[in-house]
Amino acid sequence: KVSMYQNVTIGGARVGDSSDKAYPKINSNVTIFAGAVIIGNVVVGEGSVIGANSVVNKNVEPNTIVAGAPARIIGRL
């Protein structure tokens, strides 16, 4: 299960990412707050939380809270 709020963007970071299948992978029990952007070939680990208006362009470890643009770790669950 993934909880996602309004205006979240998930997709490729560059033209041509579709041919490389370079899209984000969202694992189970992730919460993505409003306005977050998750782009590129990144993995969001199980149980993570993405803060509102964050820009995720690197992998997020499981059970981690990230926020900011670019997103950085602000806590662990």
C-alpha positions as CSV (number, residue, x, y, z in Angstrom):
1,K,0.0,0.0,0.0
2,V,1.2,3.5,-0.9
3,S,-0.5,6.7,0.5
4,M,-0.2,9.6,-1.9
5,Y,-1.6,13.1,-1.5
6,Q,-2.5,15.6,-4.2
7,N,-0.2,17.0,-6.9
8,V,2.5,14.3,-6.7
9,T,4.7,13.8,-9.7
10,I,6.4,10.5,-10.4
11,G,8.3,9.9,-13.6
12,G,11.4,10.0,-15.7
13,A,14.0,12.7,-15.3
14,R,15.1,13.0,-18.9
15,V,13.8,12.5,-22.4
16,G,14.3,8.8,-23.4
17,D,13.9,7.4,-19.9
18,S,11.0,5.3,-21.1
19,S,13.3,3.2,-23.4
20,D,15.7,2.6,-20.4
21,K,12.8,2.0,-18.0
22,A,14.4,4.6,-15.8
23,Y,11.4,5.3,-13.6
24,P,11.0,5.4,-9.8
25,K,10.2,2.3,-7.9
26,I,8.0,2.8,-4.9
27,N,8.0,0.0,-2.3
28,S,5.2,-0.9,0.2
29,N,4.0,1.3,3.1
30,V,5.4,4.5,1.7
31,T,3.6,7.9,2.3
32,I,4.1,10.7,-0.2
33,F,2.9,14.1,0.8
34,A,1.4,16.8,-1.4
35,G,3.5,18.3,-4.1
36,A,6.4,15.9,-3.9
37,V,8.3,15.1,-7.1
38,I,10.0,11.7,-7.5
39,I,12.0,11.5,-10.7
40,G,14.5,9.2,-12.4
41,N,15.7,5.7,-11.8
42,V,15.4,5.8,-8.0
43,V,14.1,3.4,-5.4
44,V,12.0,4.6,-2.4
45,G,12.4,2.0,0.4
46,E,9.6,0.3,2.3
47,G,8.0,2.3,5.1
48,S,9.5,5.7,4.0
49,V,7.9,9.1,4.2
50,I,8.4,11.8,1.5
51,G,7.7,15.3,2.8
52,A,5.5,17.8,1.1
53,N,7.1,19.6,-1.9
54,S,10.2,17.5,-1.7
55,V,12.2,16.6,-4.8
56,V,13.6,13.1,-4.7
57,N,16.3,12.3,-7.2
58,K,18.3,9.8,-5.2
59,N,17.4,6.5,-3.6
60,V,15.6,6.6,-0.2
61,E,16.5,3.9,2.3
62,P,13.7,1.9,4.0
63,N,12.0,3.5,7.0
64,T,13.5,7.0,6.3
65,I,11.9,10.4,6.4
66,V,13.1,12.8,3.6
67,A,12.2,16.4,2.9
68,G,13.5,19.4,0.9
69,A,14.6,20.2,-2.6
70,P,16.6,18.2,-3.2
71,A,15.4,15.7,-0.6
72,R,17.6,14.9,2.3
73,I,17.2,12.6,5.4
74,I,15.5,14.4,8.3
75,G,14.7,11.3,10.4
76,R,14.4,7.5,10.7
77,L,11.3,5.5,11.6
